[in-house]
Amino acid sequence: MNATQAFSDGEFLTYYGEWVIADFTFLPPLAPGPPPETFTAPELDPSLIGSTVYVTVIETVTGCPPQGETEYVLSSVGVTYAG
């Protein structure tokens, strides 16, 4: 991760985008909306079969005004690539 809490180009295989998940039911729909229900995994090199690859999510939580603090949460899980 770089200083802006993101991965630099070339340091990740797939970028799935950004979404907004409102946690207050009284808010109107916010753009760009919630994530899709499914994701398509990228094609991996066959030489990686049996290797551990990592799925990483960076969550950005923005506080409400007037404080407006931003918090970053990094989650990662290793999975064995079966091909």
C-alpha positions in Angstrom: 0.0 0.0 0.0 1.1 3.5 -0.7 0.7 6.7 1.3 -2.8 7.3 0.0 -3.9 3.9 1.4 -4.2 2.3 -2.0 -2.2 -0.2 -4.0 0.0 1.4 -6.8 -0.6 0.3 -10.4 1.1 -3.0 -11.1 1.0 -4.1 -7.5 -2.4 -5.8 -7.8 -4.0 -8.1 -10.3 -7.6 -6.9 -10.4 -9.4 -3.8 -9.2 -13.1 -4.2 -8.7 -14.0 -0.6 -8.0 -15.5 1.5 -5.2 -19.0 1.2 -3.7 -21.1 2.9 -1.0 -22.9 0.9 1.6 -25.0 3.3 3.6 -25.4 2.2 7.2 -28.4 4.4 7.9 -31.8 3.4 6.5 -33.0 7.1 6.4 -30.3 8.1 3.9 -31.2 8.4 0.2 -29.3 6.1 -2.2 -25.7 7.1 -2.5 -23.6 6.8 -5.6 -21.9 4.6 -6.8 -24.2 2.2 -4.9 -23.6 -1.2 -3.3 -21.2 -3.8 -4.7 -22.4 -6.5 -7.1 -23.5 -9.9 -5.7 -20.7 -11.8 -7.4 -17.2 -11.1 -8.7 -15.3 -12.9 -11.5 -11.9 -14.1 -10.5 -9.0 -13.0 -12.8 -7.2 -15.6 -14.9 -4.0 -16.7 -13.1 -0.9 -18.2 -14.5 -1.0 -22.0 -14.4 2.4 -22.0 -12.7 0.6 -20.6 -9.6 -1.5 -23.9 -9.1 -0.9 -25.0 -5.6 0.4 -21.6 -4.5 -1.2 -19.3 -2.0 -2.7 -16.1 -3.5 -4.2 -13.3 -1.5 -7.6 -11.5 -1.7 -7.3 -8.1 -0.1 -10.0 -5.5 0.6 -9.3 -1.9 1.7 -12.4 -0.4 3.4 -12.6 3.3 3.8 -14.9 4.5 6.5 -15.7 8.2 6.5 -17.1 9.9 9.6 -20.0 12.3 9.7 -19.4 16.0 9.9 -18.2 18.0 11.7 -15.3 15.6 12.6 -15.2 13.8 9.3 -12.3 11.5 10.2 -11.4 8.8 7.7 -10.5 5.3 8.8 -8.9 2.6 6.7 -9.4 -1.1 7.3 -7.3 -3.6 5.5 -8.4 -7.2 5.3 -6.6 -10.0 3.5 -7.1 -13.8 3.2 -4.8 -16.3 1.6 -6.4 -19.0 -0.6 -4.7 -21.9 -2.4 -5.1 -21.6 -6.1 -6.5 -24.9 -7.5 -6.5 -23.9 -11.2 
